[in-house]
Amino acid sequence: MNDLFNLKKYDESVTDEILAIKNRVRNLIRNSHWQKEGEYKEAILRKIIDRNLPKKYSVGTGFILGKKMNKPACSRQIDIMIFDSNNYPTLLKEGDDFYIVEPDSVRAIIEVKTKLESTKLINAIVRMNEIGQFVYYNSNEFREDLFVGIFSFEGYDFENYDEENIKIVKEKVYKLLQNEKLLGNIKKSYRGDGHSNYIVLNKDIFILRQFAYYTYQMKLNNNLVYSDFINYLQTFLINYGKGDYEYRRKFDSGTTLFELKMRDLTE
């Protein structure tokens, strides 16, 4: 294949770019300012995502206003939210990337983590499920879908994923997804509206939730998960509102390590 059109090399270069950014800030500040390191990574990921989005979308951090128990309420602060600023008003904008918006305008919400393992992973999934449900239940218009993502720079990392290491990761994550806290959260929304649907554990491994039914798939896609995440998100946004879901099949990438039907565990 002509290198000019080698998409795999391009996707790998996106991963290399993100890894370089991660290592650059870690090398300079070491372990002294974890919060600032996290904020820097969020800002960089926002810029990478924003590069190729349709112009009608804005990317930032901030809050979503709505109601809870029939009283005015707002979401938790969202690391990265993508919303339609062309067809909906922005309630507040401060600086370059802080926003407060209405639920109807929101198309994607993403939490960014430096490292996710064990109960931190479960807490992140439940937290994003709750924010996603808040968006769904406060939307006045018919909501076709919502991209709810979790992006972790590290988690369950190995130098190589040989048979033994794959077995270790599979067993740990499979057991973890059966956590009572997560199962209790799932029971609150039968269809899973607004629940996390794309979870990046590291540059090689991700968890995909099927939109049509509540099944988690853990997949291995060596060195391509970061770019897959961004490509899937961009394609989701481009196709939003068109009623065409065929594009999702194109992103059924990687090797499936396991499938877990969550509904079978909550009945």
N, C-alpha and C positions, 0 to 999 in steps of 0.2 A: 504494500500500500504506500502511496505517495505520502511522505511525512507531512506535507502541507495539509493533508486531510486526515491525519491520524488522530481521531477523537480520543482514543484511549490515552495517548500521550498527553493530550491537552488536559484531560480529566486528572491524570496523575500530577500534572503541573499545578493544578488547583490544590491538591492535597499537599504538595511540597510547599506551596505558598503559605498555607495555613499553618503547617508545622514550623516553618521558618519564623513566622510571627510569634507562635507560642514559645519557641525556644529563645527568641530574641529578648523578650521581656523578662523571662525567667532568668536568663544569664545575667541581666543587668541588675535586677532588684533582689534576686535570690528568694528567700522566704520571708522577707521583712514586711511586705505589703500585699498580702493575699487579695484583699478587697480591690485594691487598685489594679492588680494584675487581671482580676476577673472583669472589671469594668473595661479595661483596655481590650481584652479579647472580645467582649460583646461589641464594642465599637467597630473593631476591625471586621468581624463577621457581618455586621450590619452593612458595612461599605461593600463587601464582596457580594452580598445578596442583592444590594441595590443596583449594581452595575448594569445588569441586563433586564431589569423589570420594565414592563410597560409604563409609560409616563403617568398613567392615571393613578398609580400606586405610590404611596409614601411609606418610608421605613423609619422607625424610631423606637424609642422606649417611652413608657408612660402608663397611663391608666385608662380603663374603660368605665364609663358611667352607666348605671342602670338602677335596678331596684332589687331588694332582698326582703322578703316578708312584707311586701307592699310599702317598704320604706326606701328612700333614696340611699344608694350604696355605690361603691366603686370596687373594681377588681383589685387584687394585689398588683404591685408594680410588675410590669411585663418587660423582660429583658429586650425582646425584639417583637414588635407588632407591625404588621403590614396592613394598610387600610386604603380604601378607595377615597382619595382626597379630591377626586375630580367630580364625583356625583353626590358627595355627602359633605356637610360642614365639619370643620375641625373646631372643637369647643375651645381649645387652648393650645397655643404653641409657644414654647420658650426655648431660646437658643436655636441650635441647628437641628436637634433631634428629640426634643421632649414634647410629648403630645398628650392631650386628654381628648378622647373621641367617644362617639356613640357606637353601640354594638352593631348596628346595621352596616356600618362601614368596614368592619373588621373582617379580613380574609385569612389571616394567619397570625398565630402567636407562637413564640419560641422561647424556651428557657435555655440559657447557656451555662454550662458547668465546666470547671477545670477537670474534675475527676468524679465519676459516679460509679460506686460499687455498693453492694449490700443494701442496707436500709435507706441510704441516701438516694438510691435509684428508685425505690418504692415511693419515698416521700415526694420525689420530683414528679413521678407519674401521677400520683394522687393530686398534688398541687395543680398541675396543669389540667387534669381532668376537671377539677372544680372551676378553674378559670374558664375553660371551654364551655362548660355547662352554663356558667353565668352569662356568657355571650349568647348562647342558644336561647336561653329562657327569656332574655331581655330584647331579643330581636323582634321588631314589629313586622318585618317582611319575611316572606318565605326564605329560609336559609338553605341553599343547595348543599353546602358543606363548609367545613372549617379545617384548615391545616393546623394541627396542634403538634409541635415538634419539641424535642429535647435534644440538645447538641452538647455532647461531652467530648472534651479533648482527650481525655484518658479514662480508662476503666477496663479491667480484665485484659490488660495488655500482655502480649508475649512477643518475643523476638520473631518467632515463627509459629504458625498454627499447624503443628504436626498432629497426628492422630491423638496422642496423649493430651496435649494442651487443649485441643478442641473438646475432648471428653470432659476436662475439668471445667471449662467455661459453660458447656451445655448443662452440666449437672447443677452448677451454682445458680445460673440464671433461671433454669426451668423450675427449680425449687423456690427461688425468690419470687417468681411471678404468681405463686400460689399463696402469697402472704395474705393473712386475714384482713389487714387494713385495705389492701388493694381490692380484694374480693368484695368487701363491704361497700367500698366506693362504687364498684361496678353495678352492684344491685340497685343503686339509686337511679340508674338510667338504663332502662332495658335495652334500648337500641344503641347506646353508647354515643349519643349525640355530644359532640364537643370533646370527646376523649382523645388522649394522646394517640397519634397514628404513625409517627415516625420518630424513632429513638436511636440516636447515634451513641454507641458506647465508646468507639475509638475509630481510627482510620480504616479498620478492617471489618468491624462487626457492627451490625445494627439490628433493631427489632422493628418489624413492620406490622401494624394492625390492619387487617383487611377491613375496608370500609363497609362492605355489605353485611358482614357478620363478625361477631366478636372473637376473632382468632389471632393470636400473636404468632408471628413467624420470626425466628431468629436466623439471621443470614450472615454468611461470610463472603466478603467481596474485597479481596486483598488490595489495600492502598487506594480504593476507589470510593469508599463510603462517604467521605466529605463531599466530593464532587457530585455523587449520586443524590445526596440530600439536597444540595442547591439546585441541581437540574430538576428534580422531582417537584420542589417547591415552585420554581419558576414556571414549569409546565402546568402545574395545578392552577396557578394564578392566571396564566394566559387562557386556560380553558374554562375558567370559572363562569358559570351562567350559561354555558353552551349546551349543557345536558349531554355532553359526550364524554364517556368514561373510558373509551378505548385506549387513551394515552397511558392509562395506569398499567396496562399489560406490558408496555415497553419498558417500564421501570421495575419489572419483576426480576431484578438482577441478583447475581450472586448464587451461592449454594445454600440451600435451606438446611439448617442444622436441626431444627425441630419445629413442630407446630403445637400450639396449646390452645384448645377451645375453652375459652374462659367461661362461657355460658354453662358448660357442663359442670363447672365447679361451683356455680352460684345457685343452681336449682335445688 
